[in-house]
Amino acid sequence: MIQLFVEYYQRNKGQEPLVSWNQPNAFLHYKETLRRLSFLIFFIETLFLFLAMISGRISLILVVLLLIVLSVPRLFKLFKNMKRIFRSEFNYDYLLLCLLHDNNFPESATLTYYKTDDDNIGVIAFKSSNMKEDKLLDSLDSGLETLLSLPLINKYSDTNKIVYLFGEEQPIKQWVFNPDDLTSELFDEIPLDIIPLSNTISFSLSKSSMLGLYGRTGSGKTITLQWYLYQAIAKGCGSDPHSQLSIVDGKGADLFALGELIQDNIGSEHISVGSSPSMLAKLAREFVEEMNSRFEIIKQQGALNADAYDLNITPNFLFIDELASIKDECGSSKDGKNLWQEILGYLGLIAKKGRQAGCHLVISTQDPQAENIPTEIRLQITSVIFLGQPSKDRLNMAFSMCDLEEVPTPPSNKGGGLFYADGLGLNEPLPIIAPFVDVKTKSDFVKIIRRIAPNKENFI
């Protein structure tokens, strides 16, 4: 309890904040500390009232009761203000600690931050004698940009530290592309593990590998799903003979049609499309087999804690739209129930183990309720885009990993919604407007995928 007030006193005195898991970090438990303090005050007040009653003096009892009655609203206001103060004064500390934790930094990693006179924010990462740790500290660019919702305007380092400087907060801008804008050169600039979503938001597949996309009809879900498809294709998924691109549409609708276009025009035996429960079971089984093969490849490399991206292995993707329709088609027969459980088993394995092998599950549906996505699968999803204006109960379902105390208002534009991904140090979802590619015809879509798909000979 005392440590919490010591930290606050030091901050008010202008002491440089040190963000590290080696610090006491009493502020992380400020709610519990204030709750204990309120119980202590209640105990003291009760004790005084008890002693006054033992004395038998009516006047003393009345005075104590009056003091208690007068103190209750004042104490309530005091504790409310203290919560607000601790939440605001230590907000950056909390976010940076989460960023360090989500990216598996050692406990010794230490950051600090400051604000400049023109309201820019600087983050300093202190170097250590550990080269691997210093390499991680030197790669915080995109994570800090997303965390702070600010663009990086300067970065420099010396023998002791790395300094990141971030500029004024940028308005949320939607990326809008014509079909001709999507070129292989555009995607070549994107690191293998990164999925960019806007001018300030991107996430790493090596940190957040299971993707959920939710949104009602007209929210922009299909267009956003196309963006994920473009990213997968441009990274070589389906073109690389050691990769696997699997697409299943439970309704045999938009995603199925796009999958057939991809299969027909990239022309690879490593691209599979289906719409039936048996096809999903087959593709999921093959996906798991490929995932297990990759574990053996990674193991043979001998690198400690390496993943597919460390070894520059092309990612695999399994896209599933409207899983609920697959469940409905399985039916209530014994064979149908067994088939559904088989599917859930494979999807559960991919969701739990796929990250290290670069095997990613992308599930899209109109509504994330349990009838559409089984809870055990939904809880494994680590990156979420929820388009539209979700209700409170749907927020709780989709963003169960967040605090949901100060949820921002989603943009009202088509494609507007909320976003979260592991590895960014977020404790609340971010507002987002998903990318829009103005594809009006099948011909437009085919031109894009042919243009951005890497040459198969590049992987031989």
PEHUQUI-V63991 format. One record per pair of residues at least 12 apart in sequence whose ideal C-beta (glycine too) atoms are under 6 Angstrom apart, sorted by sequence separation. I is the first residue (numbers start at 1). J is the second residue. D is the distance in whole Angstrom. If there is no record, write none. Layout:
i = [I & I]
j = [J & J]
d = [D & D]
This chain:
i = [52 & 112 & 125 & 153 & 193 & 247 & 386 & 193 & 260 & 327 & 419 & 111 & 152 & 153 & 259 & 384 & 49 & 96 & 417 & 48 & 110 & 150 & 151 & 150 & 416 & 148 & 415 & 7 & 150 & 151 & 256 & 415 & 7 & 144 & 149 & 411 & 413 & 3 & 92 & 123 & 389 & 399 & 410 & 415 & 4 & 406 & 411 & 3 & 45 & 252 & 408 & 138 & 403 & 137 & 4 & 173 & 244 & 245 & 246 & 247 & 248 & 249 & 351 & 402 & 106 & 243 & 402 & 238 & 4 & 351 & 368 & 388 & 170 & 238 & 347 & 368 & 387 & 399 & 105 & 287 & 386 & 1 & 222 & 238 & 248 & 385 & 386 & 127 & 238 & 127 & 385 & 126 & 195 & 384 & 124 & 125 & 246 & 383 & 124 & 382 & 123 & 246 & 122 & 192 & 315 & 316 & 317 & 318 & 319 & 320 & 321 & 322 & 99 & 34 & 120 & 121 & 313 & 315 & 244 & 280 & 120 & 187 & 324 & 99 & 324 & 277 & 307 & 308 & 308 & 149 & 95 & 277 & 277 & 146 & 30 & 281 & 288 & 27 & 142 & 281 & 285 & 288 & 277 & 281 & 284 & 295 & 27 & 280 & 291 & 294 & 255 & 291 & 291 & 243 & 251 & 244 & 245 & 246 & 247 & 248 & 249 & 250 & 243 & 250 & 19 & 240 & 251 & 250 & 17 & 250 & 19 & 11 & 19 & 236 & 237 & 235 & 237 & 22 & 232 & 21 & 22 & 20 & 18 & 19 & 18 & 17 & 16 & 206 & 206 & 193 & 192 & 228 & 225 & 210 & 209 & 209 & 216 & 209 & 210 & 211 & 212 & 213 & 214 & 221 & 220 & 219 & 212 & 219 & 210 & 210 & 210 & 211 & 212 & 213 & 214 & 215 & 216 & 215 & 208 & 208 & 203 & 265 & 214 & 261 & 261 & 265 & 262 & 266 & 220 & 220 & 227 & 224 & 208 & 223 & 208 & 220 & 239 & 207 & 208 & 239 & 207 & 233 & 239 & 203 & 234 & 236 & 204 & 233 & 240 & 233 & 201 & 172 & 172 & 174 & 175 & 176 & 177 & 178 & 179 & 172 & 179 & 187 & 182 & 179 & 184 & 179 & 147 & 146 & 147 & 143 & 102 & 103 & 102 & 102 & 99 & 98 & 95]
j = [64 & 124 & 137 & 165 & 205 & 259 & 398 & 206 & 273 & 340 & 432 & 125 & 166 & 167 & 273 & 398 & 64 & 111 & 432 & 64 & 126 & 166 & 167 & 167 & 433 & 166 & 433 & 26 & 169 & 170 & 275 & 434 & 27 & 164 & 169 & 431 & 433 & 24 & 113 & 144 & 410 & 420 & 431 & 436 & 26 & 428 & 433 & 26 & 68 & 275 & 431 & 162 & 427 & 162 & 30 & 199 & 270 & 271 & 272 & 273 & 274 & 275 & 377 & 428 & 133 & 270 & 429 & 266 & 33 & 380 & 397 & 417 & 200 & 268 & 377 & 398 & 417 & 429 & 136 & 318 & 417 & 33 & 254 & 270 & 280 & 417 & 418 & 160 & 271 & 161 & 419 & 161 & 231 & 420 & 161 & 162 & 283 & 421 & 163 & 422 & 164 & 287 & 165 & 235 & 358 & 359 & 360 & 361 & 362 & 363 & 364 & 365 & 143 & 79 & 165 & 166 & 358 & 360 & 290 & 326 & 167 & 234 & 371 & 147 & 372 & 326 & 356 & 357 & 358 & 200 & 147 & 329 & 330 & 201 & 86 & 339 & 346 & 86 & 202 & 342 & 346 & 349 & 339 & 343 & 346 & 357 & 90 & 343 & 354 & 357 & 321 & 357 & 359 & 314 & 322 & 316 & 317 & 318 & 319 & 320 & 321 & 322 & 316 & 323 & 93 & 314 & 325 & 325 & 93 & 326 & 96 & 89 & 97 & 314 & 315 & 315 & 317 & 107 & 317 & 107 & 108 & 110 & 110 & 111 & 112 & 112 & 112 & 307 & 309 & 309 & 309 & 362 & 364 & 351 & 354 & 355 & 366 & 360 & 361 & 362 & 363 & 364 & 368 & 387 & 387 & 387 & 381 & 388 & 380 & 381 & 382 & 383 & 384 & 385 & 386 & 387 & 388 & 388 & 382 & 383 & 383 & 446 & 398 & 445 & 446 & 450 & 449 & 453 & 414 & 415 & 435 & 434 & 421 & 436 & 422 & 434 & 453 & 422 & 423 & 454 & 423 & 449 & 456 & 421 & 452 & 454 & 423 & 452 & 459 & 453 & 432 & 411 & 431 & 433 & 435 & 436 & 437 & 438 & 439 & 433 & 444 & 452 & 448 & 447 & 452 & 448 & 424 & 424 & 425 & 424 & 422 & 423 & 423 & 425 & 425 & 425 & 425]
d = [4 & 5 & 4 & 6 & 5 & 4 & 5 & 4 & 6 & 6 & 4 & 5 & 6 & 4 & 4 & 5 & 5 & 5 & 6 & 5 & 5 & 4 & 6 & 6 & 5 & 5 & 5 & 6 & 6 & 6 & 5 & 4 & 6 & 6 & 6 & 6 & 5 & 5 & 5 & 6 & 6 & 6 & 6 & 6 & 4 & 6 & 5 & 4 & 5 & 4 & 5 & 6 & 5 & 6 & 6 & 5 & 6 & 5 & 5 & 5 & 5 & 5 & 6 & 5 & 6 & 6 & 6 & 6 & 5 & 4 & 5 & 6 & 5 & 5 & 6 & 5 & 4 & 5 & 6 & 5 & 5 & 5 & 5 & 5 & 5 & 6 & 5 & 6 & 4 & 6 & 5 & 5 & 5 & 5 & 5 & 4 & 4 & 4 & 5 & 4 & 5 & 6 & 5 & 6 & 4 & 5 & 5 & 5 & 5 & 5 & 5 & 6 & 6 & 6 & 6 & 5 & 5 & 6 & 5 & 6 & 6 & 4 & 6 & 6 & 4 & 5 & 5 & 6 & 3 & 5 & 6 & 5 & 5 & 5 & 4 & 6 & 5 & 6 & 5 & 5 & 6 & 5 & 5 & 5 & 4 & 6 & 4 & 6 & 6 & 4 & 4 & 5 & 4 & 4 & 5 & 5 & 6 & 5 & 5 & 5 & 5 & 4 & 6 & 6 & 5 & 4 & 5 & 3 & 6 & 4 & 4 & 6 & 6 & 4 & 6 & 6 & 5 & 5 & 4 & 4 & 6 & 4 & 6 & 4 & 6 & 6 & 6 & 6 & 5 & 4 & 6 & 6 & 5 & 5 & 6 & 4 & 5 & 5 & 5 & 4 & 6 & 4 & 5 & 6 & 5 & 4 & 4 & 4 & 6 & 5 & 5 & 5 & 5 & 5 & 5 & 3 & 5 & 5 & 4 & 4 & 6 & 5 & 6 & 6 & 6 & 6 & 6 & 5 & 5 & 4 & 5 & 4 & 4 & 6 & 4 & 6 & 5 & 5 & 5 & 5 & 3 & 5 & 5 & 4 & 4 & 5 & 5 & 6 & 4 & 5 & 6 & 6 & 6 & 4 & 4 & 5 & 5 & 6 & 6 & 6 & 4 & 5 & 5 & 6 & 5 & 6 & 6 & 5 & 5 & 6 & 6 & 6 & 5 & 6 & 3 & 4 & 5]
